Amino acid sequence: MIDSHTHLDQIFKYHPERIAWLISRKCKVISWAFGDNIQTLRDLASYLANQVRIIETLRHTGLPCWFLTGIHPRNIPADLALEAIPELLMPFIEHPQCLGIGEIGLEAGNNREHDILLCQLALHPTVQHLGKRIGIHTPRNEKPQITRMLLDILNRLSIDESIIVIDHTTPQTLPWVLDAGFHAGITVSPHKTSLKELQIMLGNHAEETNRIMINSDSGSEFYEDFVKMYHTPALKKSVREQIGSKTAKTFFTLPGDRR
């Protein structure tokens, strides 16, 4: 199994016993950036550096894990200058365990968020040259409107669709993301997507599961739904393996255990 979107630093902080749980279930994990209490640029830089330290620590415990680095729209400090973003992110992007930029996107859709997002997306030639990827966040509130905004931004920038996954898609937004040529993430949890909803989504896009990946988005709260769904007889084994492992492995170009 590959949980294609978690927050391992928060799991390590709030649910340390779950690390052994993930290892015992042979789960590989991709941790996206999202910090607590980010108020200043110093807070953000410290958080991103700590994310790397935790990934390195957890790999030594036997958990196959990687990370995406970036500035979440809920982690934008007031003193962050746009011109500081490349210098801030590039050392992390170049880290051998980094798979790209994420979790970036829009939350409220205001001008400040747009500017920060555009500055991060401007790094896409370097990200693509390094063989890495971009993970995009969509919010719970105003999801259809914000998803449309994001798709419009990405369309104007003409970024290669094959390096982008847009996450937290719903029955309404999933077809928009797939029609635009992107990969789509579906978060399975009590707060986001249920098994019944997932079945409907997959039924409507049975020929496109090679661009769909599921995840738990676990962090300060831990959800077992991803693992349960990977084993549920309610879905064909081939479908479970595709959306619970193969799509993410191919998209992120993961070998058996990337070192």
C-alpha positions as CSV (number, residue, x, y, z in Angstrom):
1,M,0.0,0.0,0.0
2,I,1.1,3.6,-0.7
3,D,-0.7,6.2,1.4
4,S,-0.1,9.0,-1.1
5,H,-0.9,11.9,1.2
6,T,-0.2,12.0,5.0
7,H,1.4,14.4,7.4
8,L,4.0,12.1,9.1
9,D,5.5,14.9,11.2
10,Q,2.1,15.3,12.9
11,I,1.6,11.5,13.2
12,F,5.0,11.3,14.8
13,K,4.0,14.0,17.3
14,Y,0.4,13.1,18.1
15,H,0.3,9.3,17.3
16,P,3.8,7.9,17.6
17,E,2.5,4.4,18.1
18,R,1.1,4.5,14.6
19,I,4.5,4.4,13.0
20,A,4.9,0.7,14.0
21,W,1.3,0.2,12.9
22,L,2.1,1.5,9.4
23,I,5.3,-0.6,9.2
24,S,3.4,-3.8,10.3
25,R,0.9,-3.2,7.5
26,K,3.7,-2.7,4.9
27,C,2.5,0.7,4.1
28,K,4.7,3.2,2.2
29,V,3.9,6.8,3.0
30,I,4.3,10.2,1.2
31,S,4.2,13.1,3.7
32,W,2.9,16.5,2.5
33,A,3.9,19.8,4.1
34,F,1.5,21.4,6.6
35,G,2.6,22.9,9.9
36,D,1.0,24.0,13.1
37,N,1.2,27.6,14.3
38,I,3.1,29.0,11.4
39,Q,3.2,32.8,12.1
40,T,6.5,34.0,10.7
41,L,9.0,33.1,7.9
42,R,11.3,31.7,10.6
43,D,8.5,29.4,11.8
44,L,8.0,28.2,8.2
45,A,11.7,27.6,7.6
46,S,12.0,25.7,10.9
47,Y,9.0,23.6,10.1
48,L,10.2,22.6,6.7
49,A,13.6,21.6,8.1
50,N,12.0,19.6,10.9
51,Q,9.8,17.8,8.4
52,V,13.0,16.5,6.7
53,R,14.6,15.5,10.0
54,I,11.5,13.5,10.9
55,I,11.4,11.7,7.5
56,E,15.0,10.8,7.9
57,T,14.4,9.5,11.4
58,L,11.4,7.4,10.4
59,R,13.2,5.9,7.5
60,H,15.7,4.5,10.0
61,T,12.9,2.9,11.9
62,G,12.0,0.9,8.7
63,L,9.1,3.0,7.4
64,P,9.5,3.6,3.6
65,C,8.6,7.3,3.4
66,W,9.2,10.4,1.3
67,F,8.0,14.0,1.4
68,L,6.7,16.9,-0.5
69,T,7.9,20.4,0.5
70,G,6.0,23.6,0.1
71,I,3.9,26.4,1.5
72,H,0.4,25.3,2.4
73,P,-2.2,28.1,1.9
74,R,-2.9,27.9,5.6
75,N,0.8,28.3,6.4
76,I,1.5,31.6,4.7
77,P,3.3,34.0,7.2
78,A,2.8,37.7,6.9
79,D,6.5,38.4,6.6
80,L,7.1,36.0,3.7
81,A,8.3,38.0,0.6
82,L,7.6,36.5,-2.8
83,E,11.2,36.7,-3.9
84,A,12.3,34.6,-0.9
85,I,10.3,31.5,-1.9
86,P,12.8,29.9,-4.4
87,E,15.7,30.3,-1.9
88,L,13.5,28.9,0.9
89,L,12.2,25.8,-1.0
90,M,15.0,24.7,-3.4
91,P,17.3,23.1,-0.7
92,F,14.3,20.9,0.3
93,I,13.2,20.2,-3.3
94,E,16.7,18.9,-4.0
95,H,16.8,16.5,-1.0
96,P,16.9,12.9,-2.3
97,Q,13.8,11.9,-0.3
98,C,11.8,14.9,-1.6
99,L,9.3,14.0,-4.4
100,G,8.4,17.5,-5.2
101,I,6.3,20.5,-4.1
102,G,3.1,20.1,-2.0
103,E,0.9,20.8,-0.3
104,I,0.2,24.0,-2.2
105,G,-3.0,25.5,-3.5
106,L,-5.8,27.8,-2.4
107,E,-7.9,27.8,0.8
108,A,-9.9,31.1,0.7
109,G,-8.8,32.0,-2.8
110,N,-7.6,35.5,-1.9
111,N,-4.9,37.5,-3.7
112,R,-2.2,36.7,-1.2
113,E,-2.8,33.0,-1.6
114,H,-2.8,33.4,-5.4
115,D,0.6,35.2,-5.3
116,I,2.2,32.5,-3.1
117,L,0.8,29.7,-5.3
118,L,2.0,31.3,-8.5
119,C,5.5,31.7,-7.1
120,Q,5.7,28.1,-6.2
121,L,4.2,26.9,-9.5
122,A,6.9,29.1,-11.2
123,L,9.4,26.4,-10.0
124,H,7.8,23.8,-12.2
125,P,10.5,23.6,-14.8
126,T,13.1,22.8,-12.2
127,V,10.7,20.3,-10.5
128,Q,10.0,18.6,-13.8
129,H,13.7,18.6,-14.7
130,L,14.5,16.8,-11.4
131,G,11.8,14.2,-12.1
132,K,9.6,15.4,-9.3
133,R,6.0,16.2,-8.9
134,I,3.5,18.9,-7.7
135,G,0.7,18.1,-5.1
136,I,-2.2,20.5,-5.1
137,H,-4.6,21.1,-2.1
138,T,-8.3,21.8,-2.5
139,P,-10.3,23.1,0.6
140,R,-13.4,21.8,2.3
141,N,-15.2,25.1,2.0
142,E,-16.2,26.4,-1.4
143,K,-14.5,23.4,-3.0
144,P,-16.2,23.7,-6.4
145,Q,-15.4,27.4,-6.8
146,I,-11.8,27.0,-5.6
147,T,-11.2,23.9,-7.7
148,R,-12.4,25.9,-10.8
149,M,-10.0,28.7,-9.8
150,L,-7.1,26.3,-9.5
151,L,-7.8,24.6,-12.8
152,D,-8.0,28.0,-14.5
153,I,-4.6,29.0,-13.0
154,L,-3.0,25.7,-14.1
155,N,-4.5,26.0,-17.6
156,R,-3.0,29.5,-18.0
157,L,0.4,28.4,-16.9
158,S,0.5,25.5,-19.3
159,I,2.3,23.2,-16.9
160,D,2.7,19.5,-18.0
161,E,-0.4,17.8,-16.6
162,S,1.4,14.6,-16.0
163,I,3.4,16.0,-13.0
164,I,0.4,17.3,-11.1
165,V,-2.0,15.6,-8.7
166,I,-5.0,17.6,-7.4
167,D,-6.1,16.2,-4.1
168,H,-9.3,15.9,-1.9
169,T,-11.5,15.5,-5.0
170,T,-15.2,14.8,-4.6
171,P,-17.9,13.2,-6.8
172,Q,-18.4,16.7,-8.2
173,T,-14.8,17.8,-8.7
174,L,-13.2,14.5,-9.7
175,P,-14.4,14.6,-13.3
176,W,-13.2,18.2,-13.7
177,V,-9.7,17.2,-12.6
178,L,-9.6,14.1,-14.8
179,D,-11.0,15.9,-17.8
180,A,-8.3,18.5,-17.5
181,G,-5.7,15.8,-17.7
182,F,-4.4,15.7,-14.1
183,H,-4.0,12.9,-11.6
184,A,-6.6,13.0,-8.9
185,G,-6.3,12.2,-5.2
186,I,-9.3,11.0,-3.1
187,T,-9.0,11.2,0.7
188,V,-10.8,8.3,2.4
189,S,-11.9,9.3,5.9
190,P,-15.0,9.9,8.0
191,H,-14.7,13.6,7.2
192,K,-14.1,13.4,3.4
193,T,-14.9,10.4,1.3
194,S,-16.8,7.2,2.4
195,L,-16.6,3.8,0.8
196,K,-20.0,4.3,-0.8
197,E,-18.9,7.6,-2.3
198,L,-15.6,6.1,-3.5
199,Q,-17.5,3.3,-5.2
200,I,-19.7,5.9,-7.0
201,M,-16.6,7.9,-8.1
202,L,-14.8,4.8,-9.4
203,G,-17.9,3.5,-11.1
204,N,-18.1,6.8,-13.1
205,H,-14.4,6.7,-14.0
206,A,-13.6,3.0,-14.3
207,E,-11.3,3.6,-17.3
208,E,-9.3,6.2,-15.5
209,T,-8.2,4.5,-12.3
210,N,-4.6,4.8,-13.6
211,R,-4.8,8.5,-12.7
212,I,-6.6,8.1,-9.4
213,M,-4.9,7.5,-6.0
214,I,-6.4,7.3,-2.6
215,N,-4.9,8.5,0.7
216,S,-5.7,9.1,4.4
217,D,-4.5,12.7,4.9
218,S,-3.7,11.5,8.5
219,G,-2.0,14.0,10.8
220,S,-3.2,15.3,14.1
221,E,-6.0,12.8,13.6
222,F,-5.2,9.3,12.3
223,Y,-7.6,7.4,10.0
224,E,-7.4,3.7,9.3
225,D,-9.9,4.0,6.4
226,F,-7.2,3.9,3.8
227,V,-5.9,0.5,5.0
228,K,-9.5,-0.9,5.4
229,M,-10.4,0.3,1.9
230,Y,-7.3,-1.3,0.4
231,H,-8.6,-4.7,1.7
232,T,-12.3,-4.3,1.3
233,P,-14.1,-7.0,-0.8
234,A,-16.5,-4.3,-1.9
235,L,-14.0,-3.3,-4.6
236,K,-12.2,-5.5,-7.1
237,K,-8.7,-6.4,-6.0
238,S,-7.3,-5.0,-9.3
239,V,-9.0,-1.7,-8.6
240,R,-7.8,-1.6,-5.0
241,E,-4.3,-2.3,-6.0
242,Q,-4.4,0.4,-8.7
243,I,-5.8,3.2,-6.6
244,G,-4.1,2.1,-3.4
245,S,-0.6,1.5,-4.8
246,K,0.1,1.4,-8.5
247,T,-1.1,4.9,-9.5
248,A,1.0,6.5,-6.8
249,K,4.0,4.4,-7.4
250,T,4.0,5.3,-11.1
251,F,3.1,8.9,-10.6
252,F,5.8,9.6,-8.1
253,T,8.2,7.2,-9.9
254,L,8.8,5.1,-6.7
255,P,11.0,2.0,-7.1
256,G,10.7,-0.7,-4.5
257,D,12.3,1.5,-1.9
258,R,13.8,4.8,-3.3
259,R,17.1,5.6,-1.4
